Amino acid sequence: MLDGISKSNGASTLETVTTTPITRDEIADASARLEGQSPETILRWGVERYFPRLTMATAFGAEGCCIIHMLAPIEPRVRIFNLETGYQFPETMQVRERIKDRYGIEVELVTPDTTVAEYEEEHGGPLYAINPDQCCFDRKKRPLVRALAGYEAWISAIRADQTKHRARADVVQWDGKFNLAKLNPLLNWTRNDVWSFILKHEIPYNPLHDQGYPSIGCWPCTRAVAIGEDERAGRWAGTDKKECGLHVIEHEGGSGI
Ligand code: SF4
């Protein structure tokens, strides 16, 4: 229980581990202490505090690849998963293989209830063009809820300068949408920080980044951007949608940021 915030504990997939309850004060204190610290320090704290009830979702973006590189020597047993919607680029899936080769980490694929063929048959065609929110809900959010069950914290690769929602995040925060703590170790990094780190450590990354795709999601909802465009302009281009909703935090009152 988090000071009035109920927390479900579906630990069926985890070993029985006794942990000290999370408190709102602890999250606030940790965030204040870790603000300005290196991503590795934030990750180390997260591992010490939450492992094995710590997990990470990755879409194999540049930021996520940096975190995997940092996490591997700290605790390679942290469960890392990818929401495999069935609509990802082949290049994205190849990054998973390269990460396995480099770090020995096998990123788990979390899939929706239906295959793409079943889903499109059920809806009379693809939903991404006519109702992307429903498509993201069915193929990302619902599987994510299932994947997070039993965990007490998850790691995200968001940066504050990506969207106005992300600008309001904290290094450590309560994620009321999924009912667990959220660590954002790269929150204060810039795009330049990310790419300097990747090049310095020769970290595997999605080759589409070199073809004008700064932000990569599912292929139907991602296009290359022109020079000078916002780095997320290629996501759900032509619509107001800029987030799949997974990183729009709901606080205790349920208000999204
Ligand atoms: S990003 Fe597009 S294809 Fe992927 S789940 Fe969302 S709407 Fe569907």
Residues whose N, C-alpha, C, O or C-beta is under 5 A from the ligand:
A	BS01	SF4	T85 Y87 Y128 P132 C135 C136 R139 G217 C218 P220 C221
